[in-house]
């Protein structure tokens, strides 16, 4: 299992948009280099700055099971929540025409409002301990310039914030609870007087 939060976040978000918007031709991780030939419409996902980390008192998120066939095996895998990652993401939707960009805007708003009336997304990060990441829409901007019109490249820029538990894994001795039943038997003894 990968422990890289940033890769898991981008992979999960990209896969979700790719499955929800049928017209997307390509999903690119990171901002595309100038020599990359994009297929339109496409999506690029990148971070706006480094993720922020807020620590917390560690607590157990998931406790793995021990091997019941081996009574000497008292080790289990523990997943600990040690804090929270907060980050900003930039999603660039690259389109051929302004009309295609307006359709893409409608699609993005539908994806982000999938659980209406609650706006935003909650996705499971399969490559990061099956943690749940929350994505909220911050802003939407149309990138219009002379250069983009000359290139016939129209961009929809979407800014999101994301929040997810920071998780670490360790293998430790554990003490399992053993249930026992104790019966108290009252015994009476007759003492004979002589």
ZAVOSE-990027 format. One line per 3 residues: number of its first residue (from 0); their letters; for each residue x negated, y, z negated of N, C-alpha, C. Coordinates in pm, 1 decimal, m for minus. Layout:
% ZAVOSE-990027
NUM) A) X Y Z X Y Z X Y Z; ...
% end
This chain:
% ZAVOSE-990027
0) XXX) m85.4 m118.0 0.0 0.0 0.0 0.0 m89.4 123.6 0.0; m60.3 214.4 87.4 m137.1 338.2 96.5 m101.0 429.9 m19.8; m199.8 500.1 m70.3 m176.0 592.6 m179.5 m188.4 737.1 m133.8
3) XXX) m187.8 761.4 m4.8 m204.2 896.1 46.9 m67.9 962.3 62.4; m38.0 1050.8 m29.9 91.4 1118.4 m33.2 116.7 1199.0 92.7; 16.5 1273.7 139.3 36.9 1364.3 252.8 69.5 1288.1 381.6
6) XXX) m1.9 1178.6 407.4 25.0 1099.4 528.2 163.2 1034.6 520.3; 197.0 983.0 402.9 327.8 918.5 386.4 441.6 1018.0 403.9; 422.0 1140.7 356.2 525.3 1244.3 366.4 551.4 1280.5 512.0
9) XXX) 445.2 1306.8 587.4 459.3 1345.2 728.0 514.5 1228.4 809.9; 467.4 1107.5 783.8 514.4 989.9 858.0 663.8 967.6 836.6; 708.7 976.3 712.0 849.5 953.6 680.4 939.0 1060.9 741.2
12) XXX) 897.6 1187.3 730.2 976.3 1296.8 785.9 982.6 1289.2 938.1; 869.4 1259.7 1002.5 865.6 1246.9 1147.5 953.3 1132.9 1196.9; 947.8 1019.2 1128.1 1030.2 904.5 1167.4 1178.8 936.0 1151.4
15) XXX) 1213.7 1010.9 1047.2 1354.4 1045.9 1025.3 1406.1 1137.2 1136.3; 1330.9 1241.6 1169.2 1373.7 1331.1 1276.4 1378.0 1257.5 1410.8; 1281.9 1169.6 1434.6 1278.1 1093.7 1560.1 1400.9 1003.9 1573.3
18) XXX) 1445.4 945.0 1462.6 1562.6 857.3 1468.6 1693.9 934.8 1475.7; 1696.3 1055.9 1419.2 1820.1 1133.8 1415.2 1842.0 1220.7 1539.0; 1735.5 1262.6 1605.4 1747.5 1348.1 1724.4 1701.6 1265.5 1844.9
21) XXX) 1798.9 1214.3 1919.6 1769.2 1121.8 2029.2 1689.1 1186.7 2142.0; 1701.9 1318.4 2159.2 1634.3 1384.3 2271.1 1485.3 1407.9 2247.6; 1435.8 1387.3 2125.4 1292.3 1408.1 2099.4 1209.2 1306.6 2177.4
24) XXX) 1110.7 1355.6 2249.6 1022.9 1269.3 2329.0 897.9 1227.1 2252.8; 855.5 1310.1 2156.4 726.7 1285.5 2091.8 724.7 1350.2 1953.6; 660.8 1283.9 1857.1 637.0 1340.7 1724.5 486.9 1338.2 1700.8
27) XXX) 430.8 1455.5 1670.1 285.8 1469.6 1652.2 258.5 1509.2 1507.3; 163.5 1440.9 1445.8 122.4 1476.7 1310.6 13.8 1582.4 1319.8; 37.8 1697.5 1259.6 m56.2 1808.8 1267.5 m22.5 1898.1 1385.2
30) XXX) m78.8 2019.5 1383.2 m54.2 2112.6 1493.5 m133.0 2065.6 1614.5; m68.7 2056.2 1732.5 m138.8 2001.5 1849.7 m252.5 2092.5 1896.9; m361.7 2030.1 1935.0 m475.6 2104.8 1990.5 m437.5 2157.7 2128.3
33) XXX) m512.2 2255.7 2175.6 m481.8 2320.7 2302.9 m489.8 2223.8 2421.1; m572.0 2120.2 2410.8 m587.6 2027.0 2523.2 m488.1 1911.2 2519.9; m396.6 1908.3 2422.0 m297.9 1801.3 2412.6 m179.8 1833.4 2503.3
36) XXX) m144.1 1739.1 2588.2 m29.5 1755.7 2677.5 94.4 1701.5 2607.4; 184.4 1791.2 2568.0 306.2 1750.8 2497.5 414.2 1709.4 2596.1; 497.6 1615.5 2551.8 618.1 1578.8 2625.9 732.4 1656.3 2561.8
39) XXX) 807.5 1728.3 2643.0 913.4 1813.1 2587.9 1047.7 1741.7 2587.0; 1130.3 1764.4 2485.8 1101.4 1835.9 2361.8 1021.5 1746.6 2267.1; 936.3 1810.0 2188.5 855.0 1734.8 2093.2 851.9 1807.9 1960.0
42) XXX) 804.0 1737.8 1860.0 797.0 1790.1 1723.7 655.9 1772.7 1671.7; 600.1 1878.1 1612.7 473.0 1865.6 1541.2 498.1 1905.3 1396.0; 438.4 1830.3 1303.6 457.5 1852.2 1160.1 321.4 1875.9 1096.8
45) XXX) 311.0 1984.5 1020.4 184.7 2016.2 954.0 212.9 2085.1 820.8; 113.8 2082.8 733.2 125.0 2150.6 604.4 89.3 2297.3 618.1; 157.9 2381.1 542.1 122.0 2522.5 531.7 46.5 2537.2 399.2
48) XXX) m83.5 2518.7 404.7 m163.6 2521.8 282.1 m168.5 2384.1 218.0; m239.7 2377.5 106.5 m256.0 2251.1 34.8 m137.2 2227.0 m58.0; m101.2 2099.8 m80.0 5.1 2071.0 m176.4 m35.2 2116.4 m316.7
51) XXX) 61.3 2167.6 m391.3 37.8 2204.4 m531.4 69.7 2084.9 m619.4; m6.7 2070.5 m726.2 13.9 1960.8 m820.1 45.4 2018.9 m957.0; 154.1 1972.5 m1016.3 190.5 2012.1 m1152.5 185.5 1887.4 m1239.2
54) XXX) 95.6 1881.9 m1337.9 85.1 1760.9 m1420.3 199.8 1749.8 m1520.4; 222.5 1628.6 m1567.0 320.1 1603.7 m1672.7 265.6 1492.4 m1761.9; 329.5 1470.3 m1873.7 292.2 1358.0 m1958.2 325.6 1229.8 m1882.7
57) XXX) 228.0 1141.4 m1862.3 253.7 1021.1 m1782.0 362.1 932.3 m1843.5; 444.7 877.5 m1757.3 543.9 779.1 m1799.1 554.3 671.5 m1692.6; 601.9 554.2 m1734.2 606.1 439.9 m1642.7 721.8 456.2 m1545.6
60) XXX) 687.5 446.3 m1417.8 783.9 456.3 m1308.9 836.3 317.6 m1273.5; 744.2 221.3 m1255.6 778.6 82.4 m1224.1 679.3 m7.9 m1296.2; 731.3 m114.1 m1356.5 644.0 m213.4 m1418.6 658.7 m342.4 m1341.2
63) XXX) 545.2 m394.0 m1293.6 546.2 m521.0 m1222.0 562.1 m635.9 m1319.2; 593.9 m751.8 m1268.1 614.6 m870.5 m1351.0 483.8 m946.6 m1369.4; 475.5 m1020.3 m1478.1 360.7 m1107.2 m1500.7 392.9 m1243.8 m1440.6
66) XXX) 290.6 m1327.4 m1429.3 307.7 m1462.2 m1376.1 357.0 m1551.5 m1488.9; 485.8 m1592.1 m1484.1 544.7 m1672.4 m1591.2 487.4 m1812.9 m1598.3; 429.0 m1862.8 m1489.2 374.2 m1998.6 m1490.6 241.6 m2005.3 m1566.7
69) XXX) 177.5 m1892.4 m1589.2 49.5 m1889.1 m1659.2 65.6 m1809.5 m1788.6; 72.7 m1877.0 m1903.0 92.6 m1805.3 m2029.6 m25.1 m1716.0 m2068.0; m142.0 m1739.8 m2007.5 m258.7 m1657.5 m2037.3 m258.0 m1526.4 m1959.1
72) XXX) m175.2 m1518.6 m1854.0 m170.1 m1399.3 m1770.5 m83.1 m1294.0 m1838.2; m147.2 m1195.9 m1898.3 m72.9 m1090.4 m1967.9 m97.2 m954.7 m1902.1; m132.7 m957.8 m1775.0 m158.9 m834.1 m1700.7 m43.4 m807.5 m1604.7
75) XXX) m11.3 m681.2 m1590.1 93.1 m641.3 m1496.0 52.6 m511.5 m1428.8; 103.6 m491.6 m1308.6 79.7 m368.7 m1235.7 180.2 m263.8 m1283.0; 128.5 m147.9 m1320.7 214.7 m39.0 m1366.9 199.4 79.9 m1273.9
78) XXX) 310.4 142.0 m1241.3 308.0 265.5 m1163.6 351.3 378.2 m1256.3; 264.6 477.4 m1267.2 285.3 588.5 m1359.6 316.0 716.3 m1282.8; 415.6 791.3 m1328.5 437.2 926.8 m1278.5 345.6 1016.3 m1360.3
81) XXX) 254.7 1086.8 m1292.2 158.1 1171.4 m1362.5 179.9 1320.2 m1335.7; 279.5 1351.2 m1252.4 307.1 1491.1 m1220.8 397.4 1501.3 m1099.7; 393.4 1617.9 m1035.5 475.7 1641.7 m917.2 396.6 1717.2 m812.4
84) XXX) 412.7 1674.3 m686.4 356.8 1747.4 m573.3 463.8 1840.3 m517.8; 425.9 1964.2 m491.8 511.2 2061.4 m424.7 433.7 2113.6 m304.9; 496.1 2112.9 m188.9 424.3 2159.4 m70.2 519.6 2224.7 28.6
87) XXX) 460.4 2302.3 117.7 534.9 2365.3 226.0 491.4 2302.7 356.6; 589.8 2273.7 439.9 563.9 2211.9 569.3 613.5 2302.4 680.6; 544.3 2296.2 793.3 590.1 2368.4 912.1 619.6 2266.6 1020.3
90) XXX) 741.8 2270.9 1071.6 784.5 2184.7 1180.5 798.9 2272.3 1304.9; 726.8 2237.2 1408.9 734.2 2310.1 1535.3 803.4 2221.1 1637.0; 918.1 2266.9 1685.0 990.3 2196.9 1790.3 957.8 2266.6 1921.9
93) XXX) 891.0 2196.0 2012.0 844.9 2251.0 2138.7 945.8 2214.3 2246.0; 996.9 2314.6 2316.6 1102.2 2293.5 2416.6 1063.5 2357.0 2550.0; 1130.7 2311.2 2658.5 1104.0 2363.0 2792.9 1176.7 2493.8 2820.4
96) XXX) 1297.0 2508.3 2766.2 1378.9 2626.0 2794.4 1438.8 2681.1 2665.7; 1487.5 2803.5 2674.1 1554.3 2863.3 2559.4 1682.5 2787.9 2525.6; 1752.0 2741.6 2627.1 1876.2 2666.9 2604.3 1847.1 2536.8 2529.3
99) XXX) 1741.1 2467.1 2570.0 1701.6 2343.7 2502.4 1664.0 2372.6 2357.3; 1600.6 2486.2 2334.9 1563.1 2525.4 2198.7 1687.1 2551.0 2112.7; 1789.9 2613.0 2167.8 1913.8 2637.9 2092.3 1984.6 2506.5 2057.4
102) XXX) 1981.1 2411.6 2149.3 2037.6 2279.1 2120.3 1957.2 2211.9 2009.5; 1824.6 2226.8 2014.5 1738.1 2168.4 1912.5 1767.1 2230.4 1775.9; 1791.6 2362.0 1771.0 1827.1 2429.0 1645.8 1953.1 2366.5 1586.1
105) XXX) 2053.4 2344.0 1668.6 2177.3 2281.3 1621.6 2149.1 2141.0 1567.8; 2065.9 2064.8 1639.3 2030.3 1929.5 1594.0 1957.0 1932.5 1460.0; 1863.7 2025.5 1444.9 1787.9 2036.5 1319.4 1882.2 2070.4 1203.8
108) XXX) 1973.0 2163.0 1225.3 2067.4 2199.9 1118.6 2157.6 2081.8 1082.7; 2195.8 2001.6 1181.4 2277.4 1883.0 1153.5 2199.1 1779.6 1072.6; 2073.2 1760.5 1106.1 1990.1 1665.1 1031.6 1970.1 1713.4 887.7
111) XXX) 1944.0 1841.8 871.4 1920.2 1895.9 736.6 2048.9 1903.6 654.0; 2164.3 1898.6 718.3 2292.5 1904.1 647.9 2363.5 1769.5 649.0; 2290.0 1662.8 664.9 2349.6 1529.7 675.8 2431.2 1488.5 555.3
114) XXX) 2394.8 1534.1 437.8 2467.6 1499.1 316.1 2554.8 1611.9 267.6; 2616.3 1686.2 362.5 2697.3 1802.8 326.8 2799.0 1764.3 220.1; 2822.2 1842.8 117.2 2786.5 1983.1 98.8 2646.8 2007.2 42.3
117) XXX) 2571.5 1901.3 11.3 2435.5 1921.5 m37.8 2344.3 1936.5 83.3; 2279.4 2052.8 93.3 2193.0 2081.0 208.3 2051.9 2031.2 178.1; 1989.2 1965.2 271.7 1853.4 1915.6 254.8 1847.3 1765.1 273.9
120) XXX) 1727.1 1711.4 261.6 1703.1 1568.5 281.8 1636.1 1507.5 160.0; 1669.4 1383.9 132.0 1597.3 1302.7 34.5 1557.4 1174.7 106.7; 1426.1 1154.3 122.8 1376.5 1038.9 197.8 1286.3 953.0 111.3
123) XXX) 1292.9 822.8 132.1 1204.9 729.1 62.3 1072.4 720.6 137.0; 963.0 736.1 63.3 829.1 726.2 123.1 780.9 581.3 109.3; 803.0 502.9 213.6 769.9 359.8 210.0 620.5 336.8 187.1
126) XXX) 535.4 427.4 233.6 390.4 411.2 219.1 335.4 479.0 93.9; 422.7 525.0 6.2 377.1 589.0 m117.7 466.8 543.8 m232.9; 453.7 416.8 m271.6 520.0 358.2 m387.2 672.8 365.8 m380.4
129) XXX) 731.1 380.7 m263.3 875.9 395.8 m246.1 932.3 512.6 m326.8; 851.4 615.5 m343.1 896.8 735.9 m413.3 994.1 812.1 m323.7; 1077.3 893.8 m384.3 1173.6 973.3 m308.8 1123.0 1116.3 m300.1
132) XXX) 1114.9 1166.3 m176.5 1072.0 1304.9 m153.4 1194.0 1387.4 m115.1; 1199.0 1507.6 m166.6 1308.8 1600.1 m137.7 1257.8 1708.0 m42.8; 1335.2 1738.0 61.2 1300.7 1840.4 159.6 1412.5 1943.6 164.2
135) XXX) 1376.3 2071.5 150.8 1473.5 2180.1 156.4 1430.8 2282.0 261.4; 1527.7 2332.0 335.8 1503.8 2429.0 441.3 1475.9 2566.7 380.9; 1368.1 2631.1 428.2 1331.5 2764.5 381.3 1362.9 2868.9 487.0
138) XXX) 1317.3 2844.5 610.9 1341.4 2942.6 717.0 1336.4 2876.9 853.9; 1397.1 2946.9 950.2 1395.1 2906.4 1090.7 1358.1 3029.7 1171.8; 1265.7 3012.9 1266.6 1218.4 3126.6 1345.0 1200.2 3083.8 1490.0
141) XXX) 1235.3 3172.8 1581.4 1209.3 3149.7 1723.4 1078.4 3217.0 1759.4; 989.4 3141.0 1820.0 860.5 3195.9 1863.1 873.6 3240.3 2007.6; 895.7 3369.6 2027.8 907.7 3425.7 2162.3 792.9 3523.1 2185.8
144) XXX) 718.9 3498.4 2290.8 610.2 3589.7 2326.5 588.7 3582.8 2476.9; 510.1 3675.9 2526.8 480.3 3676.2 2669.6 404.1 3550.8 2709.4; 312.1 3509.1 2622.9 231.8 3389.7 2652.9 319.8 3265.7 2658.6
147) XXX) 414.0 3253.3 2563.2 500.7 3134.7 2564.0 591.1 3132.3 2686.0; 635.9 3250.2 2730.5 719.5 3252.1 2850.7 637.6 3218.0 2974.9; 510.9 3259.5 2980.2 424.6 3225.2 3093.5 396.0 3075.1 3097.4
150) XXX) 382.9 3015.7 2978.9 357.8 2871.7 2970.8 485.8 2789.9 2983.8; 599.3 2857.0 2981.6 730.5 2790.8 2979.6 738.1 2696.4 2860.7; 702.6 2754.0 2746.7 693.8 2678.1 2621.9 769.6 2757.5 2516.0
153) XXX) 882.9 2705.6 2473.2 965.5 2776.0 2375.9 965.7 2694.9 2247.5; 934.3 2765.6 2138.3 911.8 2696.6 2012.3 1012.6 2740.3 1906.7; 1063.5 2640.9 1833.7 1147.8 2663.1 1716.3 1063.1 2626.3 1595.4
156) XXX) 1039.6 2723.3 1506.2 955.8 2699.1 1389.0 1045.8 2685.9 1265.9; 1037.1 2571.6 1198.4 1118.0 2543.0 1079.9 1023.8 2526.1 961.7; 1050.5 2600.1 854.1 971.0 2586.9 731.4 1052.3 2510.9 627.8
159) XXX) 988.2 2411.3 565.8 1051.4 2329.9 462.1 966.7 2330.9 336.2; 1030.4 2313.8 221.4 956.8 2282.9 99.1 985.0 2137.2 65.4; 887.9 2073.3 3.9 904.1 1933.3 m33.1 855.3 1912.8 m176.0
162) XXX) 921.9 1821.7 m246.5 888.0 1789.3 m385.0 889.0 1636.8 m398.5; 787.9 1583.9 m467.3 779.1 1439.2 m485.4 695.7 1409.7 m609.0; 731.2 1301.7 m679.9 650.7 1259.7 m794.4 509.2 1222.6 m748.8
165) XXX) 412.3 1257.2 m830.6 275.2 1210.6 m810.8 262.2 1080.3 m888.4; 225.9 973.3 m820.4 226.1 839.8 m881.0 87.5 778.4 m870.6; 46.4 711.9 m976.7 m78.8 636.3 m978.4 m49.9 496.4 m1029.6
168) XXX) m129.8 400.9 m984.7 m108.2 261.2 m1019.8 m225.0 208.8 m1102.2; m195.4 124.4 m1200.4 m300.1 62.0 m1281.0 m255.3 m78.3 m1319.1; m352.3 m162.1 m1352.6 m323.8 m296.8 m1401.6 m365.6 m299.4 m1547.8
171) XXX) m271.0 m335.3 m1634.5 m297.3 m328.6 m1777.9 m238.1 m447.5 m1850.8; m292.6 m470.4 m1972.4 m233.6 m570.0 m2061.1 m96.5 m521.0 m2102.4; m4.3 m612.5 m2107.6 127.2 m572.8 m2156.3 170.3 m667.8 m2266.3
174) XXX) 256.6 m619.5 m2349.1 315.5 m701.1 m2454.5 460.5 m721.4 m2415.4; 496.0 m846.1 m2394.4 632.9 m874.2 m2356.3 716.2 m900.4 m2480.6; 839.7 m863.2 m2472.8 932.4 m887.2 m2582.6 974.3 m1033.3 m2578.5
177) XXX) 960.8 m1097.9 m2691.5 1000.9 m1238.6 m2702.3 1121.3 m1243.3 m2794.5; 1228.4 m1301.4 m2746.2 1348.0 m1310.5 m2828.6 1345.0 m1439.9 m2906.7; 1366.6 m1428.4 m3035.0 1370.0 m1547.0 m3120.0 1498.9 m1546.5 m3199.9
180) XXX) 1541.0 m1663.1 m3235.3 1660.2 m1677.8 m3318.1 1615.6 m1743.2 m3448.1; 1648.8 m1679.1 m3555.4 1611.5 m1731.0 m3686.6 1740.1 m1767.3 m3761.3; 1744.2 m1889.4 m3808.3 1858.3 m1931.0 m3888.5 1815.6 m1936.3 m4034.5
183) XXX) 1893.5 m1874.6 m4115.2 1865.3 m1878.3 m4259.2 1959.1 m1981.5 m4319.1; 1899.1 m2085.3 m4374.3 1977.1 m2193.2 m4432.9 1968.3 m2178.5 m4583.9; 2081.4 m2168.9 m4643.7 2085.0 m2157.1 m4789.9 2089.8 m2296.8 m4848.6
186) XXX) 1996.4 m2324.7 m4931.7 1993.6 m2455.3 m4997.3 2025.4 m2434.3 m5144.8; 2108.7 m2517.0 m5192.8 2139.1 m2507.0 m5334.4 2089.1 m2634.0 m5403.7; 2033.9 m2615.6 m5515.9 1983.3 m2729.3 m5592.1 2061.6 m2735.4 m5724.0
189) XXX) 2103.0 m2850.6 m5755.1 2174.6 m2869.7 m5881.8 2073.3 m2907.2 m5988.9; 2070.6 m2829.4 m6089.9 1979.8 m2860.3 m6202.7 2066.8 m2921.2 m6311.7; 2032.1 m3041.7 m6343.3 2109.2 m3110.7 m6446.4 2052.9 m3078.1 m6583.3
192) XX) 2142.8 m3053.3 m6671.1 2099.2 m3024.7 m6807.4 2082.0 m3156.4 m6883.0; 1980.5 m3166.8 m6959.8 1961.2 m3290.3 m7034.9 1984.9 m3271.3 m7180.8
% end
